[in-house]
Amino acid sequence: MKRVLLDILSARCYNLDIALLKDILMNLTINGLTYEQVEMLDMMWSLDTEEEFLEWYGSLSSKDMHQCDLLQRLILMESFDTVMEQENDYSDAKRVLSKYRLN
């Protein structure tokens, strides 16, 4: 799952270096999780390929699939905060916003 998460985060969300994302994920902390959520994250983290993940995901109940989806979103949100803290080049955003600026 580590590699799957890194691929998802880098290719589809942030377009960032894999090494940076690995560092972010290895140091990621999510507070307030239940024991079952921690167990599910541990299971997700132990899977190495997308095929393994999809097979495991397909074996879950509807309720557990929803929980898995929620946990993936939490990981994305928490990692996004860290990525944005390190970002310092907002030139693209400034360029887009300048189109809507009143003179």
C-alpha positions as CSV (number, residue, x, y, z in Angstrom):
1,M,0.0,0.0,0.0
2,K,2.9,2.3,0.6
3,R,3.7,2.3,-3.1
4,V,0.1,2.6,-4.1
5,L,-0.4,5.6,-1.8
6,L,2.7,7.2,-3.1
7,D,1.6,6.7,-6.7
8,I,-1.8,8.1,-6.1
9,L,-0.5,11.1,-4.2
10,S,2.2,12.0,-6.6
11,A,0.6,11.3,-9.9
12,R,-2.9,12.3,-9.3
13,C,-2.9,14.9,-6.6
14,Y,0.4,16.8,-6.2
15,N,2.7,15.9,-9.0
16,L,5.5,15.9,-6.4
17,D,8.7,13.9,-6.0
18,I,8.2,10.4,-4.6
19,A,11.0,10.9,-2.0
20,L,9.3,13.9,-0.6
21,L,6.0,12.1,-0.4
22,K,7.6,9.1,1.2
23,D,9.0,11.4,3.9
24,I,5.6,13.0,4.4
25,L,3.7,9.7,4.7
26,M,6.3,8.1,7.0
27,N,5.9,11.1,9.4
28,L,2.1,11.5,9.1
29,T,0.1,11.4,12.2
30,I,-3.7,11.2,12.4
31,N,-5.2,11.7,15.8
32,G,-8.5,10.4,17.1
33,L,-8.7,7.1,15.2
34,T,-10.4,4.1,16.6
35,Y,-8.7,0.8,17.2
36,E,-10.5,-0.6,14.1
37,Q,-9.4,2.3,11.9
38,V,-5.7,1.9,13.0
39,E,-6.0,-1.8,12.2
40,M,-7.4,-1.1,8.8
41,L,-4.7,1.5,8.1
42,D,-2.1,-1.1,9.2
43,M,-3.6,-3.6,6.7
44,M,-3.7,-1.0,3.9
45,W,-0.1,-0.1,4.7
46,S,1.1,-3.8,4.5
47,L,-0.2,-4.2,0.9
48,D,2.5,-3.6,-1.7
49,T,0.7,-3.6,-5.1
50,E,-2.4,-2.1,-6.5
51,E,-3.7,-5.6,-7.3
52,E,-3.3,-6.7,-3.7
53,F,-5.1,-3.6,-2.5
54,L,-8.0,-4.1,-5.0
55,E,-8.3,-7.8,-4.0
56,W,-8.4,-6.9,-0.3
57,Y,-10.7,-3.9,-0.9
58,G,-13.1,-6.1,-2.9
59,S,-13.4,-8.6,0.0
60,L,-14.6,-5.9,2.4
61,S,-18.2,-5.3,3.4
62,S,-19.9,-2.2,2.2
63,K,-19.4,-0.6,5.6
64,D,-15.7,-1.4,5.6
65,M,-15.3,-0.1,2.1
66,H,-16.8,3.1,3.2
67,Q,-14.3,3.2,6.2
68,C,-11.4,2.5,3.8
69,D,-12.4,5.3,1.5
70,L,-12.7,7.6,4.5
71,L,-9.2,6.7,5.7
72,Q,-7.7,7.3,2.3
73,R,-9.3,10.7,2.2
74,L,-7.9,11.5,5.7
75,I,-4.4,10.5,4.5
76,L,-4.8,12.8,1.5
77,M,-6.0,15.7,3.6
78,E,-3.3,15.3,6.2
79,S,-0.6,15.0,3.6
80,F,-1.9,18.0,1.7
81,D,-1.4,20.2,4.7
82,T,2.2,19.2,4.9
83,V,2.8,19.7,1.2
84,M,1.3,23.2,1.3
85,E,3.5,24.1,4.3
86,Q,6.5,23.4,2.1
87,E,5.2,25.2,-1.0
88,N,6.5,28.6,-1.7
89,D,5.9,29.1,-5.4
90,Y,2.4,30.4,-6.0
91,S,3.1,32.0,-9.4
92,D,0.4,29.8,-11.2
93,A,-2.2,30.7,-8.6
94,K,-1.3,34.4,-8.8
95,R,-1.5,34.4,-12.6
96,V,-5.0,32.8,-12.6
97,L,-6.3,35.1,-9.9
98,S,-4.9,38.2,-11.7
99,K,-7.5,37.6,-14.4
100,Y,-10.2,38.4,-11.9
101,R,-8.5,41.3,-10.1
102,L,-10.2,44.7,-10.3
103,N,-7.9,47.6,-11.3
